[in-house]
């Protein structure tokens, strides 16, 4: 049986990276362009959806790594930690509520 490569850790990092880019684009469209509110709202919703999926994949991958009998590869752990850190940083940076409300 061929060895399988787990995709949870790289998927977490990829989803979180794309989410950060989409959230930054949505924030840019919201505050610095006249592109319209619809584009900004769509980008922010998509970014938060991707970030939520990244968090879910990180949690499930962490659970699977803890339940496995053999030790995880170092690359898996590094990618998972980097992806989780990116999810946490993005959630702290792009606050869903209370960030600048009432200014405009």
Chimera marker file (.cmm) of the C-alpha trace (Angstrom):
<marker_set name="trace">
<marker id="1" x="0.000" y="0.000" z="0.000" r="1" g="1" b="0" radius="0.5"/>
<marker id="2" x="1.525" y="3.337" z="-0.976" r="1" g="1" b="0" radius="0.5"/>
<marker id="3" x="2.147" y="5.880" z="1.759" r="1" g="1" b="0" radius="0.5"/>
<marker id="4" x="-0.340" y="8.700" z="1.803" r="1" g="1" b="0" radius="0.5"/>
<marker id="5" x="0.630" y="12.260" z="2.424" r="1" g="1" b="0" radius="0.5"/>
<marker id="6" x="-1.665" y="14.174" z="4.753" r="1" g="1" b="0" radius="0.5"/>
<marker id="7" x="-2.996" y="17.354" z="3.221" r="1" g="1" b="0" radius="0.5"/>
<marker id="8" x="-4.472" y="18.993" z="6.311" r="1" g="1" b="0" radius="0.5"/>
<marker id="9" x="-1.438" y="21.071" z="7.291" r="1" g="1" b="0" radius="0.5"/>
<marker id="10" x="-0.698" y="22.517" z="3.829" r="1" g="1" b="0" radius="0.5"/>
<marker id="11" x="-4.422" y="23.053" z="3.255" r="1" g="1" b="0" radius="0.5"/>
<marker id="12" x="-4.646" y="25.050" z="6.491" r="1" g="1" b="0" radius="0.5"/>
<marker id="13" x="-1.766" y="27.274" z="5.452" r="1" g="1" b="0" radius="0.5"/>
<marker id="14" x="-3.103" y="27.720" z="1.914" r="1" g="1" b="0" radius="0.5"/>
<marker id="15" x="-6.651" y="28.516" z="3.049" r="1" g="1" b="0" radius="0.5"/>
<marker id="16" x="-5.408" y="30.965" z="5.662" r="1" g="1" b="0" radius="0.5"/>
<marker id="17" x="-3.100" y="32.670" z="3.157" r="1" g="1" b="0" radius="0.5"/>
<marker id="18" x="-5.845" y="33.094" z="0.575" r="1" g="1" b="0" radius="0.5"/>
<marker id="19" x="-8.213" y="34.309" z="3.292" r="1" g="1" b="0" radius="0.5"/>
<marker id="20" x="-5.744" y="36.999" z="4.377" r="1" g="1" b="0" radius="0.5"/>
<marker id="21" x="-5.339" y="38.212" z="0.793" r="1" g="1" b="0" radius="0.5"/>
<marker id="22" x="-9.108" y="38.300" z="0.211" r="1" g="1" b="0" radius="0.5"/>
<marker id="23" x="-9.752" y="40.046" z="3.537" r="1" g="1" b="0" radius="0.5"/>
<marker id="24" x="-7.075" y="42.642" z="2.780" r="1" g="1" b="0" radius="0.5"/>
<marker id="25" x="-8.583" y="43.242" z="-0.662" r="1" g="1" b="0" radius="0.5"/>
<marker id="26" x="-12.038" y="43.599" z="0.880" r="1" g="1" b="0" radius="0.5"/>
<marker id="27" x="-10.792" y="46.050" z="3.470" r="1" g="1" b="0" radius="0.5"/>
<marker id="28" x="-8.964" y="48.017" z="0.781" r="1" g="1" b="0" radius="0.5"/>
<marker id="29" x="-12.097" y="48.138" z="-1.381" r="1" g="1" b="0" radius="0.5"/>
<marker id="30" x="-14.154" y="49.186" z="1.632" r="1" g="1" b="0" radius="0.5"/>
<marker id="31" x="-11.940" y="52.030" z="2.828" r="1" g="1" b="0" radius="0.5"/>
<marker id="32" x="-9.861" y="53.328" z="-0.068" r="1" g="1" b="0" radius="0.5"/>
<marker id="33" x="-11.760" y="52.866" z="-3.310" r="1" g="1" b="0" radius="0.5"/>
<marker id="34" x="-15.096" y="53.751" z="-4.799" r="1" g="1" b="0" radius="0.5"/>
<marker id="35" x="-15.604" y="50.217" z="-6.085" r="1" g="1" b="0" radius="0.5"/>
<marker id="36" x="-18.881" y="49.917" z="-4.313" r="1" g="1" b="0" radius="0.5"/>
<marker id="37" x="-20.056" y="48.394" z="-1.118" r="1" g="1" b="0" radius="0.5"/>
<marker id="38" x="-21.106" y="45.144" z="-2.780" r="1" g="1" b="0" radius="0.5"/>
<marker id="39" x="-17.586" y="44.223" z="-3.856" r="1" g="1" b="0" radius="0.5"/>
<marker id="40" x="-16.185" y="44.922" z="-0.406" r="1" g="1" b="0" radius="0.5"/>
<marker id="41" x="-18.918" y="42.976" z="1.396" r="1" g="1" b="0" radius="0.5"/>
<marker id="42" x="-18.534" y="40.019" z="-0.956" r="1" g="1" b="0" radius="0.5"/>
<marker id="43" x="-14.766" y="39.972" z="-0.454" r="1" g="1" b="0" radius="0.5"/>
<marker id="44" x="-15.086" y="40.207" z="3.324" r="1" g="1" b="0" radius="0.5"/>
<marker id="45" x="-17.668" y="37.407" z="3.448" r="1" g="1" b="0" radius="0.5"/>
<marker id="46" x="-15.518" y="35.192" z="1.238" r="1" g="1" b="0" radius="0.5"/>
<marker id="47" x="-12.428" y="35.956" z="3.325" r="1" g="1" b="0" radius="0.5"/>
<marker id="48" x="-14.156" y="35.097" z="6.600" r="1" g="1" b="0" radius="0.5"/>
<marker id="49" x="-15.564" y="31.915" z="5.078" r="1" g="1" b="0" radius="0.5"/>
<marker id="50" x="-12.087" y="30.832" z="3.980" r="1" g="1" b="0" radius="0.5"/>
<marker id="51" x="-10.666" y="31.717" z="7.382" r="1" g="1" b="0" radius="0.5"/>
<marker id="52" x="-13.367" y="29.656" z="9.095" r="1" g="1" b="0" radius="0.5"/>
<marker id="53" x="-12.588" y="26.683" z="6.874" r="1" g="1" b="0" radius="0.5"/>
<marker id="54" x="-8.880" y="27.088" z="7.628" r="1" g="1" b="0" radius="0.5"/>
<marker id="55" x="-9.629" y="26.995" z="11.356" r="1" g="1" b="0" radius="0.5"/>
<marker id="56" x="-11.805" y="23.885" z="10.949" r="1" g="1" b="0" radius="0.5"/>
<marker id="57" x="-9.146" y="22.104" z="8.901" r="1" g="1" b="0" radius="0.5"/>
<marker id="58" x="-6.496" y="23.059" z="11.473" r="1" g="1" b="0" radius="0.5"/>
<marker id="59" x="-8.593" y="21.720" z="14.333" r="1" g="1" b="0" radius="0.5"/>
<marker id="60" x="-9.382" y="18.448" z="12.577" r="1" g="1" b="0" radius="0.5"/>
<marker id="61" x="-5.774" y="17.974" z="11.475" r="1" g="1" b="0" radius="0.5"/>
<marker id="62" x="-4.531" y="18.597" z="15.002" r="1" g="1" b="0" radius="0.5"/>
<marker id="63" x="-7.010" y="16.045" z="16.331" r="1" g="1" b="0" radius="0.5"/>
<marker id="64" x="-5.926" y="13.464" z="13.762" r="1" g="1" b="0" radius="0.5"/>
<marker id="65" x="-2.239" y="14.063" z="14.484" r="1" g="1" b="0" radius="0.5"/>
<marker id="66" x="-2.857" y="13.559" z="18.189" r="1" g="1" b="0" radius="0.5"/>
<marker id="67" x="-4.823" y="10.348" z="17.631" r="1" g="1" b="0" radius="0.5"/>
<marker id="68" x="-2.327" y="8.744" z="15.266" r="1" g="1" b="0" radius="0.5"/>
<marker id="69" x="-0.048" y="6.096" z="16.675" r="1" g="1" b="0" radius="0.5"/>
<marker id="70" x="3.076" y="7.215" z="14.865" r="1" g="1" b="0" radius="0.5"/>
<marker id="71" x="4.842" y="10.524" z="15.260" r="1" g="1" b="0" radius="0.5"/>
<marker id="72" x="3.999" y="13.240" z="12.747" r="1" g="1" b="0" radius="0.5"/>
<marker id="73" x="6.628" y="14.532" z="10.400" r="1" g="1" b="0" radius="0.5"/>
<marker id="74" x="8.371" y="17.742" z="11.371" r="1" g="1" b="0" radius="0.5"/>
<marker id="75" x="7.210" y="19.422" z="8.155" r="1" g="1" b="0" radius="0.5"/>
<marker id="76" x="3.591" y="18.601" z="9.035" r="1" g="1" b="0" radius="0.5"/>
<marker id="77" x="3.925" y="20.164" z="12.444" r="1" g="1" b="0" radius="0.5"/>
<marker id="78" x="5.681" y="23.268" z="11.114" r="1" g="1" b="0" radius="0.5"/>
<marker id="79" x="3.037" y="23.814" z="8.413" r="1" g="1" b="0" radius="0.5"/>
<marker id="80" x="0.220" y="23.263" z="10.893" r="1" g="1" b="0" radius="0.5"/>
<marker id="81" x="1.694" y="25.693" z="13.412" r="1" g="1" b="0" radius="0.5"/>
<marker id="82" x="2.297" y="28.295" z="10.687" r="1" g="1" b="0" radius="0.5"/>
<marker id="83" x="-1.248" y="27.918" z="9.364" r="1" g="1" b="0" radius="0.5"/>
<marker id="84" x="-2.760" y="28.141" z="12.840" r="1" g="1" b="0" radius="0.5"/>
<marker id="85" x="-0.683" y="31.227" z="13.631" r="1" g="1" b="0" radius="0.5"/>
<marker id="86" x="-1.832" y="32.826" z="10.385" r="1" g="1" b="0" radius="0.5"/>
<marker id="87" x="-5.471" y="32.070" z="11.228" r="1" g="1" b="0" radius="0.5"/>
<marker id="88" x="-5.068" y="33.619" z="14.682" r="1" g="1" b="0" radius="0.5"/>
<marker id="89" x="-3.258" y="36.683" z="13.329" r="1" g="1" b="0" radius="0.5"/>
<marker id="90" x="-5.862" y="37.245" z="10.618" r="1" g="1" b="0" radius="0.5"/>
<marker id="91" x="-8.727" y="36.875" z="13.088" r="1" g="1" b="0" radius="0.5"/>
<marker id="92" x="-7.084" y="39.440" z="15.357" r="1" g="1" b="0" radius="0.5"/>
<marker id="93" x="-6.222" y="41.846" z="12.528" r="1" g="1" b="0" radius="0.5"/>
<marker id="94" x="-9.500" y="41.762" z="10.590" r="1" g="1" b="0" radius="0.5"/>
<marker id="95" x="-12.030" y="42.081" z="13.375" r="1" g="1" b="0" radius="0.5"/>
<marker id="96" x="-15.553" y="41.182" z="12.212" r="1" g="1" b="0" radius="0.5"/>
<marker id="97" x="-17.256" y="43.790" z="14.421" r="1" g="1" b="0" radius="0.5"/>
<marker id="98" x="-16.285" y="46.895" z="16.294" r="1" g="1" b="0" radius="0.5"/>
<marker id="99" x="-13.338" y="47.915" z="14.150" r="1" g="1" b="0" radius="0.5"/>
<marker id="100" x="-13.919" y="51.486" z="13.110" r="1" g="1" b="0" radius="0.5"/>
<marker id="101" x="-17.672" y="51.335" z="13.222" r="1" g="1" b="0" radius="0.5"/>
<marker id="102" x="-19.129" y="54.792" z="13.274" r="1" g="1" b="0" radius="0.5"/>
<marker id="103" x="-16.231" y="56.345" z="11.402" r="1" g="1" b="0" radius="0.5"/>
<marker id="104" x="-16.451" y="57.249" z="7.808" r="1" g="1" b="0" radius="0.5"/>
<link id1="1" id2="2" r="1" g="1" b="0" radius="0.2"/>
<link id1="2" id2="3" r="1" g="1" b="0" radius="0.2"/>
<link id1="3" id2="4" r="1" g="1" b="0" radius="0.2"/>
<link id1="4" id2="5" r="1" g="1" b="0" radius="0.2"/>
<link id1="5" id2="6" r="1" g="1" b="0" radius="0.2"/>
<link id1="6" id2="7" r="1" g="1" b="0" radius="0.2"/>
<link id1="7" id2="8" r="1" g="1" b="0" radius="0.2"/>
<link id1="8" id2="9" r="1" g="1" b="0" radius="0.2"/>
<link id1="9" id2="10" r="1" g="1" b="0" radius="0.2"/>
<link id1="10" id2="11" r="1" g="1" b="0" radius="0.2"/>
<link id1="11" id2="12" r="1" g="1" b="0" radius="0.2"/>
<link id1="12" id2="13" r="1" g="1" b="0" radius="0.2"/>
<link id1="13" id2="14" r="1" g="1" b="0" radius="0.2"/>
<link id1="14" id2="15" r="1" g="1" b="0" radius="0.2"/>
<link id1="15" id2="16" r="1" g="1" b="0" radius="0.2"/>
<link id1="16" id2="17" r="1" g="1" b="0" radius="0.2"/>
<link id1="17" id2="18" r="1" g="1" b="0" radius="0.2"/>
<link id1="18" id2="19" r="1" g="1" b="0" radius="0.2"/>
<link id1="19" id2="20" r="1" g="1" b="0" radius="0.2"/>
<link id1="20" id2="21" r="1" g="1" b="0" radius="0.2"/>
<link id1="21" id2="22" r="1" g="1" b="0" radius="0.2"/>
<link id1="22" id2="23" r="1" g="1" b="0" radius="0.2"/>
<link id1="23" id2="24" r="1" g="1" b="0" radius="0.2"/>
<link id1="24" id2="25" r="1" g="1" b="0" radius="0.2"/>
<link id1="25" id2="26" r="1" g="1" b="0" radius="0.2"/>
<link id1="26" id2="27" r="1" g="1" b="0" radius="0.2"/>
<link id1="27" id2="28" r="1" g="1" b="0" radius="0.2"/>
<link id1="28" id2="29" r="1" g="1" b="0" radius="0.2"/>
<link id1="29" id2="30" r="1" g="1" b="0" radius="0.2"/>
<link id1="30" id2="31" r="1" g="1" b="0" radius="0.2"/>
<link id1="31" id2="32" r="1" g="1" b="0" radius="0.2"/>
<link id1="32" id2="33" r="1" g="1" b="0" radius="0.2"/>
<link id1="33" id2="34" r="1" g="1" b="0" radius="0.2"/>
<link id1="34" id2="35" r="1" g="1" b="0" radius="0.2"/>
<link id1="35" id2="36" r="1" g="1" b="0" radius="0.2"/>
<link id1="36" id2="37" r="1" g="1" b="0" radius="0.2"/>
<link id1="37" id2="38" r="1" g="1" b="0" radius="0.2"/>
<link id1="38" id2="39" r="1" g="1" b="0" radius="0.2"/>
<link id1="39" id2="40" r="1" g="1" b="0" radius="0.2"/>
<link id1="40" id2="41" r="1" g="1" b="0" radius="0.2"/>
<link id1="41" id2="42" r="1" g="1" b="0" radius="0.2"/>
<link id1="42" id2="43" r="1" g="1" b="0" radius="0.2"/>
<link id1="43" id2="44" r="1" g="1" b="0" radius="0.2"/>
<link id1="44" id2="45" r="1" g="1" b="0" radius="0.2"/>
<link id1="45" id2="46" r="1" g="1" b="0" radius="0.2"/>
<link id1="46" id2="47" r="1" g="1" b="0" radius="0.2"/>
<link id1="47" id2="48" r="1" g="1" b="0" radius="0.2"/>
<link id1="48" id2="49" r="1" g="1" b="0" radius="0.2"/>
<link id1="49" id2="50" r="1" g="1" b="0" radius="0.2"/>
<link id1="50" id2="51" r="1" g="1" b="0" radius="0.2"/>
<link id1="51" id2="52" r="1" g="1" b="0" radius="0.2"/>
<link id1="52" id2="53" r="1" g="1" b="0" radius="0.2"/>
<link id1="53" id2="54" r="1" g="1" b="0" radius="0.2"/>
<link id1="54" id2="55" r="1" g="1" b="0" radius="0.2"/>
<link id1="55" id2="56" r="1" g="1" b="0" radius="0.2"/>
<link id1="56" id2="57" r="1" g="1" b="0" radius="0.2"/>
<link id1="57" id2="58" r="1" g="1" b="0" radius="0.2"/>
<link id1="58" id2="59" r="1" g="1" b="0" radius="0.2"/>
<link id1="59" id2="60" r="1" g="1" b="0" radius="0.2"/>
<link id1="60" id2="61" r="1" g="1" b="0" radius="0.2"/>
<link id1="61" id2="62" r="1" g="1" b="0" radius="0.2"/>
<link id1="62" id2="63" r="1" g="1" b="0" radius="0.2"/>
<link id1="63" id2="64" r="1" g="1" b="0" radius="0.2"/>
<link id1="64" id2="65" r="1" g="1" b="0" radius="0.2"/>
<link id1="65" id2="66" r="1" g="1" b="0" radius="0.2"/>
<link id1="66" id2="67" r="1" g="1" b="0" radius="0.2"/>
<link id1="67" id2="68" r="1" g="1" b="0" radius="0.2"/>
<link id1="68" id2="69" r="1" g="1" b="0" radius="0.2"/>
<link id1="69" id2="70" r="1" g="1" b="0" radius="0.2"/>
<link id1="70" id2="71" r="1" g="1" b="0" radius="0.2"/>
<link id1="71" id2="72" r="1" g="1" b="0" radius="0.2"/>
<link id1="72" id2="73" r="1" g="1" b="0" radius="0.2"/>
<link id1="73" id2="74" r="1" g="1" b="0" radius="0.2"/>
<link id1="74" id2="75" r="1" g="1" b="0" radius="0.2"/>
<link id1="75" id2="76" r="1" g="1" b="0" radius="0.2"/>
<link id1="76" id2="77" r="1" g="1" b="0" radius="0.2"/>
<link id1="77" id2="78" r="1" g="1" b="0" radius="0.2"/>
<link id1="78" id2="79" r="1" g="1" b="0" radius="0.2"/>
<link id1="79" id2="80" r="1" g="1" b="0" radius="0.2"/>
<link id1="80" id2="81" r="1" g="1" b="0" radius="0.2"/>
<link id1="81" id2="82" r="1" g="1" b="0" radius="0.2"/>
<link id1="82" id2="83" r="1" g="1" b="0" radius="0.2"/>
<link id1="83" id2="84" r="1" g="1" b="0" radius="0.2"/>
<link id1="84" id2="85" r="1" g="1" b="0" radius="0.2"/>
<link id1="85" id2="86" r="1" g="1" b="0" radius="0.2"/>
<link id1="86" id2="87" r="1" g="1" b="0" radius="0.2"/>
<link id1="87" id2="88" r="1" g="1" b="0" radius="0.2"/>
<link id1="88" id2="89" r="1" g="1" b="0" radius="0.2"/>
<link id1="89" id2="90" r="1" g="1" b="0" radius="0.2"/>
<link id1="90" id2="91" r="1" g="1" b="0" radius="0.2"/>
<link id1="91" id2="92" r="1" g="1" b="0" radius="0.2"/>
<link id1="92" id2="93" r="1" g="1" b="0" radius="0.2"/>
<link id1="93" id2="94" r="1" g="1" b="0" radius="0.2"/>
<link id1="94" id2="95" r="1" g="1" b="0" radius="0.2"/>
<link id1="95" id2="96" r="1" g="1" b="0" radius="0.2"/>
<link id1="96" id2="97" r="1" g="1" b="0" radius="0.2"/>
<link id1="97" id2="98" r="1" g="1" b="0" radius="0.2"/>
<link id1="98" id2="99" r="1" g="1" b="0" radius="0.2"/>
<link id1="99" id2="100" r="1" g="1" b="0" radius="0.2"/>
<link id1="100" id2="101" r="1" g="1" b="0" radius="0.2"/>
<link id1="101" id2="102" r="1" g="1" b="0" radius="0.2"/>
<link id1="102" id2="103" r="1" g="1" b="0" radius="0.2"/>
<link id1="103" id2="104" r="1" g="1" b="0" radius="0.2"/>
</marker_set>
